[in-house]
Amino acid sequence: MDISLPAGHRRWLADVRRDLATLAPAPTIAAIEHLSGRLAEQALLLDAPRSKHFPAGEPEHYRRHLIAGGSEQPYSALLIAWPAGHRTPIHDHAGLWGIELVLDGALEVEEFAIGGELEQPQLTAQRTLMLGTGDAAVFTGRRYAHRCRNLSPTRPALSLHVYGGVLDRYHAFQTDARGEYSASAHRASIDATLMV
């Protein structure tokens, strides 16, 4: 499915795509953090998209809208529409670096370090971030995982996600009755492509 942004948001999208096009194929941590800062400034502009423009879907499923990048690019960018109260499982990002920036609403991000092998992973809690509009979580490590939650029980949220490649697969982590983790492989899908 393809969707279109309202005319007022097209300049914002063009600016985001322009900033992404400046990325080197293997950016440094400093370059990723610099990009995060530029995108955060754009999140506060009046023409940045808000959650009311992107239906969030069913409570158990957020919606992923591809806005830039793909298999020919060294990055991909998505808008994710979060239903009220939605929470992801703990998951990795297939070793990709990433920026997850709130455009509207508030998200909680619980970060973990992955130890051991995927057959018997050991997850260690690192920190919990509370992100409001213009706030971002940046990650660059291959052994990084997190769990995200829309903090509002009544309002949807919207976030911009930039990854160092196409995030089409990931591992989700669950705990058993003994508190030990197991990993399961998943495919990530795109719900819509944003056209201008």
Contact map, one row per residue, 1 for C-alpha under 8 A:
1110000000000000000000000000000000000000000000000000000000000000000000000000000000000000000000000000000000000000000000000000000000000000000000000000000000000000000000000000000000000000000000111000
1111000000000000000000000000000000000000000000000000000000000000000000000000000000000000000000000000000000000000000000000000000000000000000000000000000000000000000000000000000000000000000000011110
1111100000000000000000000000000000000000000000000000000000000000000000000000000000000000000000000000000000000000000000000000000000000000000000000000000000000000000000000000000000000000000000011110
0111110000000000000000000000000000000000000000000000000000000000000000000000000000000000000000000000000000000000000000000000000000000000000000000000000000000000000000000000000000000000000000000111
0011111111000000000000000000000000000000000000000000100000000000000000000000000000000000000000000000000000000000000000000000000000000000000000000000000000000000000000000000000000000000000000000111
0001111111000000000000000000000000000000000000000000100000000000000000000000000000000000000000000000000000000000000000000000000000000000000000000000000000000000000000000000000000000000000000000000
0000111111000000000000000000000000000000000000000000000000000000000000000000000000000000000000000000000000000000000000000000000000000000000000000000000000000000000000000000000000000000000000000000
0000111111100000000000000000000000000000000000100000000000000000000000000000000000000000000000000000000000000000000000000000000000000000000000000000000000000000000000000000000000000000000000000000
0000111111111000000000000000000000000000000000111000000000000000000000000000000000000000000000000000000000000000000000000000000000000000000000000000000000000000000000000000000000000000000000000000
0000111111111100000000000000000000000000000000000000000000000000000000000000000000000000000000000000000000000000000000000000000000000000000000000000000000000000000000000000000000000000000000000001
0000000111111110000000000000000000000000000000100000000000000000000000000000000000000000000000000000000000000000000000000000000000000000000000000000000000000000000000000000000000000000000000000000
0000000011111111000000000000000000000000010000110000000000000000000000000000000000000000000000000000000000000000000000000000000000000000000000000000000000000000000000000000000000000000000000000000
0000000011111111100000000000000000000000000000010000000000000000001000000000000000000000000000000000000000000000000000000000000000000000000000000000000000000000000000000000000000000000000000000000
0000000001111111110000000000000000000000000000000000000000000000000000000000000000000000000000000000000000000000000000000000000000000000000000000000000000000000000000000000000000000000000000000000
0000000000111111111000000000000000000000000000000000000000000000000000000000000000000000000000000000000000000000000000000000000000000000000000000000000000000000000000000000000000000000000000000000
0000000000011111111100000000000000000010010000000000000000000000000000000000000000000000000000000000000000000000000000000000000000000000000000000000000000000000000000000000000000000000000000000000
0000000000001111111110000000000000000000000000000000000000000000000100000000000000000000000000000000000000000000000000000000000000000000000000000000000000000000000000000000000000000000000000000000
0000000000000111111111000000000000000000000000000000000000000000000000000000000000000000000000000000000000000000000000000000000000000000000000000000000000000000000000000000000000000000000000000000
0000000000000011111111100000000000100100000000000000000000000000000000000000000000000000000000000000000000000000000000000000000000000000000000000000000000000000000000000000000000000000000000000000
0000000000000001111111100000000000100000000000000000000000000000000000000010000000000000000000000000000000000000000000000000000000000000000000000000000000000000000000000000000000000000000000000000
0000000000000000111111100000000000000000000000000000000000000000000000000000000000000000000000000000000000000000000000000000000000000000000000000000000000000000000000000000000000000000000000000000
0000000000000000011111110000000000000000000000000000000000000000000000000000000000000000000000000000000000000000000000000000000000000000000000000000000000000000000000000000000000000000000000000000
0000000000000000001111111110001000000000000000000000000000000000000000000000000000000000000000000000000000000000000000000000000000000000000000000000000000000000000000000000000000000000000000000000
0000000000000000000001111110000000000000000000000000000000000000000000000100000000000000000000000000000000000000000000000000000000000000000000000000000000000000000000000000000000000000000000000000
0000000000000000000000111110000000000000000000000000000000000000000000000110000000000000000000000000000000000000000000000000000000000000000000000000000000000000000000000000000000000000000000000000
0000000000000000000000111111000000000000000000000000000000000000000000000100000000000000000000000000000000000000000000000000000000000000000000000000000000000000000100000000000000000000000000000000
0000000000000000000000111111111100000000000000000000000000000000000000000000000000000000000000000000000000000000000000000000000000000000000000000000000000000000000000000000000000000000000000000000
0000000000000000000000000111111100000000000000000000000000000000000000000000000000000000000000000000000000000000000000000000000000000000000000000000000000000000000000000000000000000000000000000000
0000000000000000000000000011111110000000000000000000000000000000000000000000000000000000000000000000000000000000000000000000000000000000000100000000000000000000000000000000000000000000000000000000
0000000000000000000000000011111111000000000000000000000000000000000000000000000000000000000000000000000000000000000000000000000000000000000000000000000000000000000000000000000000000000000000000000
0000000000000000000000100011111111100000000000000000000000000000000000000000000000000000000000000000000000000000000000000000000000000000000000000000000000000000000000000000000000000000000000000000
0000000000000000000000000011111111110000000000000000000000000000000000000000000000000000000000000010000000000000000000000000000000000000010000000000000000000000000000000000000000000000000000000000
0000000000000000000000000000111111111000000000000000000000000000000000000000000000000000000000000000000000000000000000000000000000000000010000000000000000000000000000000000000000000000000000000000
0000000000000000000000000000011111111100000000000000000000000000000000000000000000000000000000000000000000000000000000000000000000000000000000000000000000000000000000000000000000000000000000000000
0000000000000000001100000000001111111110000000000000000000000000000000000000000000000000000000000000000000000000000000000000000000000000000000000000000000000000000000000000000000000000000000000000
0000000000000000000000000000000111111111000000000000000000000000000000000000000000000000000000000010100000000000000000000000000000000001010000000000000000000000000000000000000000000000000000000000
0000000000000000000000000000000011111111100000000000000000000000000000000000000000000000000000000000000000000000000000000000000000000000000000000000000000000000000000000000000000000000000000000000
0000000000000000001000000000000001111111110000000000000000000000000000000000000000000000000000000000000000000000000000000000000000000000000000000000000000000000000000000000000000000000000000000000
0000000000000001000000000000000000111111111000000000000000000000000000000000000000000000000000000000100000000000000000000000000000000000000000000000000000000000000000000000000000000000000000000000
0000000000000000000000000000000000011111111100000000000000000000000000000000000000000000000000000000100000000000000000000000000000000111000000000000000000000000000000000000000000000000000000000000
0000000000000000000000000000000000001111111110000000000000000000000000000000000000000000000000000000000000000000000000000000000000000100000000000000000000000000000000000000000000000000000000000000
0000000000010001000000000000000000000111111110010000000000000000000000000000000000000000000000000000000000000000000000000000000000000100000000000000000000000000000000000000000000000000000000000000
0000000000000000000000000000000000000011111110010000000000000000000000000000000000000000000000000000011000000000000000000000000000001100000000000000000000000000000000000000000000000000000000000000
0000000000000000000000000000000000000001111111010000000000000000000000000000000000000000000000000000001000000000000000000000000000001100000000000000000000000000000000000000000000000000000000000000
0000000000000000000000000000000000000000111111110000000000000000000000000000000000000000000000000000000000000000000000000000000000000000000000000000000000000000000000000000000000000000000000000000
0000000000000000000000000000000000000000000111110000000000000000000000000000000000000000000000000000000000000000000000000000000000000000000000000000000000000000000000000000000000000000000000000000
0000000110110000000000000000000000000000000011111000000000000000000000000000000000000000000000000000000000000000000000000000000000000000000000000000000000000000000000000000000000000000000000000000
0000000010011000000000000000000000000000011111111100000000000000000000000000000000000000000000000000001000000000000000000000000000000000000000000000000000000000000000000000000000000000000000000000
0000000010000000000000000000000000000000000000111110100000000000000000000000000000000000000000000000001100000000000000000000000000000000000000000000000000000000000000000000000000000000000000000000
0000000000000000000000000000000000000000000000011111110000000000000000000000000000000000000000000000001100000000000000000000000000000000000000000000000000001100000000000000000000000000000000000000
0000000000000000000000000000000000000000000000001111111100000000000000000000000010000000000000000000000110000000000000000000000000000000000000000000000000011100000000000000000000000000000000000000
0000000000000000000000000000000000000000000000000111111000000000000000000000000000000000000000000000000000000000000000000000000000000000000000000000000000010000000000000000000000000000000000000000
0000110000000000000000000000000000000000000000001111111000000000000000000000000000000000000000000000000000000000000000000000000000000000000000000000000000000000000000000000000000000000000000000000
0000000000000000000000000000000000000000000000000111111100000000000000000000000010000000000000000000000000000000000000000000000000000000000000000000000000000100000000000000000000000000000000000000
0000000000000000000000000000000000000000000000000011111110000010000000000000000010000000000000000000000000000000000000000000000000000000000000000000000000000000000000000000000000000000000000000000
0000000000000000000000000000000000000000000000000010011111001110000000000000000011100000000000000000000000000000000000000000000000000000000000000000000000010000000000000000000000000000000000000000
0000000000000000000000000000000000000000000000000000001111101110000000000000000011100000000000000000000000000000000000000000000000000000000000000000000000000000000000000000000000000000000000000000
0000000000000000000000000000000000000000000000000000000111111100000000000000000000100000000000000000000000000000000000000000000000000000000000000000000000000000000000000000000000000000000000000000
0000000000000000000000000000000000000000000000000000000011111100000000000000000000111100000000000000000000000000000000000000000000000000000000000000000000000000000000000000000000000000000000000000
0000000000000000000000000000000000000000000000000000000001111100000000000000000000100110000000000000000000000000000000000000000000000000000000000000000000000000000000000000000000000000000000000000
0000000000000000000000000000000000000000000000000000000111111110000000000000000001100100000000000000000000000000000000000000000000000000000000000000000000000000000000000000000000000000000000000000
0000000000000000000000000000000000000000000000000000000111111111000000000000000111100100000000000000000000000000000000000000000000000000000000000000000000000000000000000000000000000000000000000000
0000000000000000000000000000000000000000000000000000001110001111100000000000000111000000000000000000000000000000000000000000000000000000000000000000000000000000000000000000000000000000000001100000
0000000000000000000000000000000000000000000000000000000000000111110000000000011110000000000000000000000000000000000000000000000000000000000000000000000000000000000000000000000000000000000011110000
0000000000000000000000000000000000000000000000000000000000000011111000000000011100000000000000000000000000000000000000000000000000000000000000000000000000000000000000000000000000000000000001111100
0000000000000000000000000000000000000000000000000000000000000001111110000001111000000000000000000000000000000000000000000000000000000000000000000000000000000000000000000000000000000000000001011100
0000000000001000000000000000000000000000000000000000000000000000111110000001111000000000000000000000000000000000000000000000000000000000000000000000000000000000000000000000000000000000000000001110
0000000000000000100000000000000000000000000000000000000000000000011111000001110000000000000000000000000000000000000000000000000000000000000000000000000000000000000000000000000000000000000000000000
0000000000000000000000000000000000000000000000000000000000000000011111111111100000000000000000000000000000000000000000000000000000000000000000000000000000000000000001000000000000000000000000000000
0000000000000000000000000000000000000000000000000000000000000000000111111111000000000000000000000000000000000000000000000000000000000000000000000000000000000000000011000000000000000000000000000000
0000000000000000000000000000000000000000000000000000000000000000000011111100000000000000000000000000000000000000000000000000000000000000000000000000000000000000000011000000000000000000000000000000
0000000000000000000000000000000000000000000000000000000000000000000011111100000000000000000000000000000000000000000000000000000000000000000000000000000000000000000000000000000000000000000000000000
0000000000000000000000000000000000000000000000000000000000000000000011111111000000000000000000000000000000000000000000000000000000000000000000000000000000000000000010000000000000000000000000000000
0000000000000000000000011100000000000000000000000000000000000000000011111111000000000000000000000000000000000000000000000000000000000000000000000000000000000000000110000000000000000000000000000000
0000000000000000000100001000000000000000000000000000000000000000000011001111100000000000000000000000000000000000000000000000000000000000000000000000000000000000011111000000000000000000000000000000
0000000000000000000000000000000000000000000000000000000000000000011111001111110000000000000000000000000000000000000000000000000000000000000000000000000000000000011111100000000000000000000000000000
0000000000000000000000000000000000000000000000000000000000000000011110000011111000000000000000000000000000000000000000000000000000000000000000000000000000000001111000000000000000000000000000000000
0000000000000000000000000000000000000000000000000000000000000001111100000001111100000000000000000000000000000000000000000000000000000000000000000000000000000001110000000000000000000000000000000000
0000000000000000000000000000000000000000000000000000000000000001111000000000111110000000000000000000000000000000000000000000000000000000000000000000000000000111100000000000000000000000000000000000
0000000000000000000000000000000000000000000000000000000000000111100000000000011111000000000000000000000000000000000000000000000000000000000000000000000000000111100000000000000000000000000000000000
0000000000000000000000000000000000000000000000000010011110000111000000000000001111100000000000000000000000000000000000000000000000000000000000000000000000011110000000000000000000000000000000000000
0000000000000000000000000000000000000000000000000000000110001110000000000000000111110100000000000000000000000000000000000000000000000000000000000000010000011100000000000000000000000000000000000000
0000000000000000000000000000000000000000000000000000000111111100000000000000000011111100000000000000000000000000000000000000000000000000000000000000010000111000000000000000000000000000000000000000
0000000000000000000000000000000000000000000000000000000000100000000000000000000001111100000000000000000000000000000000000000000000000000000000000000011111111000000000000000000000000000000000000000
0000000000000000000000000000000000000000000000000000000000100000000000000000000000111110000000000000000000000000000000000000000000000000000000000000111111110000000000000000000000000000000000000000
0000000000000000000000000000000000000000000000000000000000111100000000000000000001111111000000000000000000000000000000000000000000000000000000000000110000000000000000000000000000000000000000000000
0000000000000000000000000000000000000000000000000000000000010000000000000000000000001111100000000000000000000000000000000000000000000000000000000011110000000000000000000000000000000000000000000000
0000000000000000000000000000000000000000000000000000000000000000000000000000000000000111111000000000000000000000000000000000000000000000000000000011100000000000000000000000000000000000000000000000
0000000000000000000000000000000000000000000000000000000000000000000000000000000000000011111000000000000000000000000000000000000000000000000000000011000000000000000000000001110000000000000000000000
0000000000000000000000000000000000000000000000000000000000000000000000000000000000000001111100000000000000000000000000000000000000000000000000001111000000000000000000000001110000000000000000000000
0000000000000000000000000000000000000000000000000000000000000000000000000000000000000001111110000000000000000000000000000000000000000000000000001110000000000000000000000111100000000000000000000000
0000000000000000000000000000000000000000000000000000000000000000000000000000000000000000011111100000000000000000000000000000000000000000000000111100000000000000000000000111000000000000000000000000
0000000000000000000000000000000000000000000000000000000000000000000000000000000000000000001111111000000000000000000000000000000000000000000000011000000000000000000000101110000000000000000000000000
0000000000000000000000000000000000000000000000000000000000000000000000000000000000000000000111110000000000000000000000000000000000000000000001000000000000000000000000101110000000000000000000000000
0000000000000000000000000000000000000000000000000000000000000000000000000000000000000000000111111000000000000000000000000000000000000000000011110000000000000000000000000000000000000000000000000000
0000000000000000000000000000000000000000000000000000000000000000000000000000000000000000000011111100000000000000000000000000000000000000000111000000000000000000001110100000000000000000000000000000
0000000000000000000000000000000000000000000000000000000000000000000000000000000000000000000010111110000000000000000000000000000000000000011111000000000000000000001100000000000000000000000000000000
0000000000000000000000000000000000000000000000000000000000000000000000000000000000000000000000011111000000000000000000000000000000000000011100000000000000000000111100000000000000000000000000000000
0000000000000000000000000000000100010000000000000000000000000000000000000000000000000000000000001111100000000000000000000000000000000001111000000000000000000001111000000000000000000000000000000000
0000000000000000000000000000000000000000000000000000000000000000000000000000000000000000000000000111110000000000000000000000000000000001110000000000000000000011110000000000000000000000000000000000
0000000000000000000000000000000000010011000000000000000000000000000000000000000000000000000000000011111000000000000000000000000000001111100000000000000000000011100000000000000000000000000000000000
0000000000000000000000000000000000000000001000000000000000000000000000000000000000000000000000000001111111100000000000000000000000111111000000000000000000001111000000000000000000000000000000000000
0000000000000000000000000000000000000000001100011100000000000000000000000000000000000000000000000000111110000000000000000000000000011100000000000000000000001111000000000000000000000000000000000000
0000000000000000000000000000000000000000000000001110000000000000000000000000000000000000000000000000011111000000000000000000000000011000000000000000000000001110000000000000000000000000000000000000
0000000000000000000000000000000000000000000000000010000000000000000000000000000000000000000000000000011111100000000000000000000000011000000000000000011100111100000000000000000000000000000000000000
0000000000000000000000000000000000000000000000000000000000000000000000000000000000000000000000000000010111110000000000000000000001111000000000000000011100001000000000000000000000000000000000000000
0000000000000000000000000000000000000000000000000000000000000000000000000000000000000000000000000000010011111000000000000000000001110000000000000001111000001000000000000000000000000000000000000000
0000000000000000000000000000000000000000000000000000000000000000000000000000000000000000000000000000000001111100000000000000000111100000000000000001111000000000000000000000000000000000000000000000
0000000000000000000000000000000000000000000000000000000000000000000000000000000000000000000000000000000000111110000000000000000111100000100000000111100000000000000000000000000000000000000000000000
0000000000000000000000000000000000000000000000000000000000000000000000000000000000000000000000000000000000011111000000000000111110000000000000000111000000000000000000000000000000000000000000000000
0000000000000000000000000000000000000000000000000000000000000000000000000000000000000000000000000000000000001111100000000000111110000000000000011110000000000000000000000000000000000000000000000000
0000000000000000000000000000000000000000000000000000000000000000000000000000000000000000000000000000000000000111110000000011111000000000000000011100000000000000000000000000000000000000000000000000
0000000000000000000000000000000000000000000000000000000000000000000000000000000000000000000000000000000000000011111000000011110000000000000000111000000000000000000000000000000000000000000000000000
0000000000000000000000000000000000000000000000000000000000000000000000000000000000000000000000000000000000000001111100001111000000000000000000111000000000000000000000000000000000000000000000000000
0000000000000000000000000000000000000000000000000000000000000000000000000000000000000000000000000000000000000000111110001111000000000000000000100000000000000000000000000000000000000000000000000000
0000000000000000000000000000000000000000000000000000000000000000000000000000000000000000000000000000000000000000011111011100000000000000000000000000000000000000000000000000000000000000000000000000
0000000000000000000000000000000000000000000000000000000000000000000000000000000000000000000000000000000000000000001111111100000000000000000000000000000000000000000000000000000000000000000000000000
0000000000000000000000000000000000000000000000000000000000000000000000000000000000000000000000000000000000000000000111111000000000000000000000000000000000000000000000000000000000000110000000000000
0000000000000000000000000000000000000000000000000000000000000000000000000000000000000000000000000000000000000000000011111000000000000000000000000000000000000000000000000000000000000110000000000000
0000000000000000000000000000000000000000000000000000000000000000000000000000000000000000000000000000000000000000000111111100000000000000000000000000000000000000000000000000000000001110000000000000
0000000000000000000000000000000000000000000000000000000000000000000000000000000000000000000000000000000000000000011111111110000000000000000000000000000000000000000000000000000000001110000000000000
0000000000000000000000000000000000000000000000000000000000000000000000000000000000000000000000000000000000000000011110011111000000000000000000000000000000000000000000000000000000011000000000000000
0000000000000000000000000000000000000000000000000000000000000000000000000000000000000000000000000000000000000001111000001111100000000000000000000000000000000000000000000000000000001000000000000000
0000000000000000000000000000000000000000000000000000000000000000000000000000000000000000000000000000000000000001111000000111110000000000000000000000000000000000000000000000000000000000000000000000
0000000000000000000000000000000000000000000000000000000000000000000000000000000000000000000000000000000000000111100000000011111000000000000000000000000000000000000000000000000000000000000000000000
0000000000000000000000000000000000000000000000000000000000000000000000000000000000000000000000000000000000000111100000000001111100000000000000000000000000000000000000000000000000000000000000000000
0000000000000000000000000000000000000000000000000000000000000000000000000000000000000000000000000000000000000111000000000000111110000000000000000000000000000000000000000000000000000000000000000000
0000000000000000000000000000000000000000000000000000000000000000000000000000000000000000000000000000000000011110000000000000011111000000000000000000000000000000000000000000000000000000000000000000
0000000000000000000000000000000000000000000000000000000000000000000000000000000000000000000000000000000000011110000000000000001111100000100000000000000000000000000000000000000000000000000000000000
0000000000000000000000000000000000000000000000000000000000000000000000000000000000000000000000000000000001111000000000000000000111110000000000000000000000000000000000000000000000000000000000000000
0000000000000000000000000000000000000000000000000000000000000000000000000000000000000000000000000000010001111000000000000000000011111111100000000000000000000000000000000000000000000000000000000000
0000000000000000000000000000000000000000000000000000000000000000000000000000000000000000000000000000011111100000000000000000000001111110000000000000000000000000000000000000000000000000000000000000
0000000000000000000000000000000000000000001100000000000000000000000000000000000000000000000000000000111111000000000000000000000000111110000000000000000000000000000000000000000000000000000000000000
0000000000000000000000000000000000000001111100000000000000000000000000000000000000000000000000000000111000000000000000000000000000111111000000000000000000000000000000000000000000000000000000000000
0000000000000000000000000000000000000001000000000000000000000000000000000000000000000000000000000000110000000000000000000000000000111111100000000000000000000000000000000000000000000000000000000000
0000000000000000000000000000000000010001000000000000000000000000000000000000000000000000000000000011110000000000000000000000000000100111110000000000000000000000000000000000000000000000000000000000
0000000000000000000000000000000000000000000000000000000000000000000000000000000000000000000000000011100000001000000000000000000010100011111000000000000000000000000000000000000000000000000000000000
0000000000000000000000000000000110010000000000000000000000000000000000000000000000000000000000001111000000000000000000000000000000000001111100000000000000000000000000000000000000000000000000000000
0000000000000000000000000000000000000000000000000000000000000000000000000000000000000000000000001110000000000000000000000000000000000000111110010000000000000000000000000000000000000000000000000000
0000000000000000000000000000100000000000000000000000000000000000000000000000000000000000000000011100000000000000000000000000000000000000011111010000000000000000000000000000000000000000000000000000
0000000000000000000000000000000000000000000000000000000000000000000000000000000000000000000000111000000000000000000000000000000000000000001111110000000000000000000000000000000000000000000000000000
0000000000000000000000000000000000000000000000000000000000000000000000000000000000000000000001111000000000000000000000000000000000000000000111110000000000000000000000000000000000000000000000000000
0000000000000000000000000000000000000000000000000000000000000000000000000000000000000000000100100000000000000000111000000000000000000000000011111000000000000000000000000000000000000000000000000000
0000000000000000000000000000000000000000000000000000000000000000000000000000000000000000000110100000000000000011110000000000000000000000001111111100000000000000000000000000000000000000000000000000
0000000000000000000000000000000000000000000000000000000000000000000000000000000000000000011110000000000000000011110000000000000000000000000000111110000000000000000000000000000000000000000000000000
0000000000000000000000000000000000000000000000000000000000000000000000000000000000000000011100000000000000001111000000000000000000000000000000011111000000000000000000000000000000000000000000000000
0000000000000000000000000000000000000000000000000000000000000000000000000000000000000011111000000000000000001110000000000000000000000000000000001111100000000000000000000000000000000000000000000000
0000000000000000000000000000000000000000000000000000000000000000000000000000000000000011110000000000000000111100000000000000000000000000000000000111110000000000000000000000000000000000000000000000
0000000000000000000000000000000000000000000000000000000000000000000000000000000000001111000000000000000000111000000000000000000000000000000000000011111000000000000000000000000000000000000000000000
0000000000000000000000000000000000000000000000000000000000000000000000000000000001111110000000000000000011110000000000000000000000000000000000000001111110011000000000000000000000000000000000000000
0000000000000000000000000000000000000000000000000000000000000000000000000000000000011000000000000000000011110000000000000000000000000000000000000000111110000000000000000000000000000000000000000000
0000000000000000000000000000000000000000000000000000000000000000000000000000000000011000000000000000000011000000000000000000000000000000000000000000011111110000000000000000000000000000000000000000
0000000000000000000000000000000000000000000000000000000000000000000000000000000000011000000000000000000000000000000000000000000000000000000000000000011111100000000000000000000000000000000000000000
0000000000000000000000000000000000000000000000000000000000000000000000000000000000011000000000000000000000000000000000000000000000000000000000000000000111110000000000000000000000000000000000000000
0000000000000000000000000000000000000000000000000000000000000000000000000000000000111000000000000000000010000000000000000000000000000000000000000000000111111000000000000000000000000000000000000000
0000000000000000000000000000000000000000000000000011000100000000000000000000000011111000000000000000000010000000000000000000000000000000000000000000010101111100000000000000000000000000000000000000
0000000000000000000000000000000000000000000000000110000000000000000000000000000011110000000000000000011111100000000000000000000000000000000000000000010000111110000000000000000000000000000000000000
0000000000000000000000000000000000000000000000000110010000000000000000000000001111000000000000000000011110000000000000000000000000000000000000000000000000011111000000000000000000000000000000000000
0000000000000000000000000000000000000000000000000000000000000000000000000000001110000000000000000001111100000000000000000000000000000000000000000000000000001111100000000000000000000000000000000000
0000000000000000000000000000000000000000000000000000000000000000000000000000111100000000000000000011111000000000000000000000000000000000000000000000000000000111110000000000000000000000000000000000
0000000000000000000000000000000000000000000000000000000000000000000000000000111100000000000000000111100000000000000000000000000000000000000000000000000000000011111000000000000000000000000000000000
0000000000000000000000000000000000000000000000000000000000000000000000000011110000000000000000000111000000000000000000000000000000000000000000000000000000000001111100000000000000000000000000000000
0000000000000000000000000000000000000000000000000000000000000000000000000011100000000000000000011110000000000000000000000000000000000000000000000000000000000000111111100000000000000000000000000000
0000000000000000000000000100000000000000000000000000000000000000000000000111000000000000000000011100000000000000000000000000000000000000000000000000000000000000011111000000000000000000000000000000
0000000000000000000000000000000000000000000000000000000000000000000001101111000000000000000000010000000000000000000000000000000000000000000000000000000000000000001111100000000000000000000000000000
0000000000000000000000000000000000000000000000000000000000000000000011100011000000000000000000000000000000000000000000000000000000000000000000000000000000000000001111110000000000000000000000000000
0000000000000000000000000000000000000000000000000000000000000000000000000001000000000000000011010000000000000000000000000000000000000000000000000000000000000000001011111100000000000000000100000000
0000000000000000000000000000000000000000000000000000000000000000000000000000000000000000000000000000000000000000000000000000000000000000000000000000000000000000000001111100000000000000001110000000
0000000000000000000000000000000000000000000000000000000000000000000000000000000000000000000011000000000000000000000000000000000000000000000000000000000000000000000000111110000000000000111100000000
0000000000000000000000000000000000000000000000000000000000000000000000000000000000000000001111000000000000000000000000000000000000000000000000000000000000000000000000111111000000000000111100000000
0000000000000000000000000000000000000000000000000000000000000000000000000000000000000000001111000000000000000000000000000000000000000000000000000000000000000000000000001111100000000011110000000000
0000000000000000000000000000000000000000000000000000000000000000000000000000000000000000111100000000000000000000000000000000000000000000000000000000000000000000000000000111110000000011110000000000
0000000000000000000000000000000000000000000000000000000000000000000000000000000000000000111000000000000000000000000000000000000000000000000000000000000000000000000000000011111000001111000000000000
0000000000000000000000000000000000000000000000000000000000000000000000000000000000000000110000000000000000000000000000000000000000000000000000000000000000000000000000000001111100001110000000000000
0000000000000000000000000000000000000000000000000000000000000000000000000000000000000000000000000000000000000000000000000000000000000000000000000000000000000000000000000000111111111100000000000000
0000000000000000000000000000000000000000000000000000000000000000000000000000000000000000000000000000000000000000000000000000000000000000000000000000000000000000000000000000011111111100000000000000
0000000000000000000000000000000000000000000000000000000000000000000000000000000000000000000000000000000000000000000000000000000000000000000000000000000000000000000000000000001111110000000000000000
0000000000000000000000000000000000000000000000000000000000000000000000000000000000000000000000000000000000000000000000000000000000000000000000000000000000000000000000000000001111110000000000000000
0000000000000000000000000000000000000000000000000000000000000000000000000000000000000000000000000000000000000000000000000000000000000000000000000000000000000000000000000000001111111000000000000000
0000000000000000000000000000000000000000000000000000000000000000000000000000000000000000000000000000000000000000000000000100000000000000000000000000000000000000000000000000001111111100000000000000
0000000000000000000000000000000000000000000000000000000000000000000000000000000000000000000000000000000000000000000000011110000000000000000000000000000000000000000000000000111100111110000000000000
0000000000000000000000000000000000000000000000000000000000000000000000000000000000000000000000000000000000000000000001111000000000000000000000000000000000000000000000000000111100011111000000000000
0000000000000000000000000000000000000000000000000000000000000000000000000000000000000000000000000000000000000000000001111000000000000000000000000000000000000000000000000011110000001111100000000000
0000000000000000000000000000000000000000000000000000000000000000000000000000000000000000000000000000000000000000000000000000000000000000000000000000000000000000000000000011100000000111110000000000
0000000000000000000000000000000000000000000000000000000000000000000000000000000000000000000000000000000000000000000000000000000000000000000000000000000000000000000000001111000000000011111000000000
0000000000000000000000000000000000000000000000000000000000000000000000000000000000000000000000000000000000000000000000000000000000000000000000000000000000000000000000001111000000000001111100000000
0000000000000000000000000000000000000000000000000000000000000000000000000000000000000000000000000000000000000000000000000000000000000000000000000000000000000000000000011100000000000000111110000000
0000000000000000000000000000000000000000000000000000000000000000000000000000000000000000000000000000000000000000000000000000000000000000000000000000000000000000000000111100000000000000011111000000
0000000000000000000000000000000000000000000000000000000000000001000000000000000000000000000000000000000000000000000000000000000000000000000000000000000000000000000000010000000000000000001111100000
0000000000000000000000000000000000000000000000000000000000000011110000000000000000000000000000000000000000000000000000000000000000000000000000000000000000000000000000000000000000000000000111111000
1000000000000000000000000000000000000000000000000000000000000011100000000000000000000000000000000000000000000000000000000000000000000000000000000000000000000000000000000000000000000000000011111000
1110000000000000000000000000000000000000000000000000000000000001110000000000000000000000000000000000000000000000000000000000000000000000000000000000000000000000000000000000000000000000000001111100
1110000000000000000000000000000000000000000000000000000000000000111000000000000000000000000000000000000000000000000000000000000000000000000000000000000000000000000000000000000000000000000001111110
0111100000000000000000000000000000000000000000000000000000000000111000000000000000000000000000000000000000000000000000000000000000000000000000000000000000000000000000000000000000000000000000011111
0111100000000000000000000000000000000000000000000000000000000000001000000000000000000000000000000000000000000000000000000000000000000000000000000000000000000000000000000000000000000000000000001111
0001100001000000000000000000000000000000000000000000000000000000000000000000000000000000000000000000000000000000000000000000000000000000000000000000000000000000000000000000000000000000000000000111
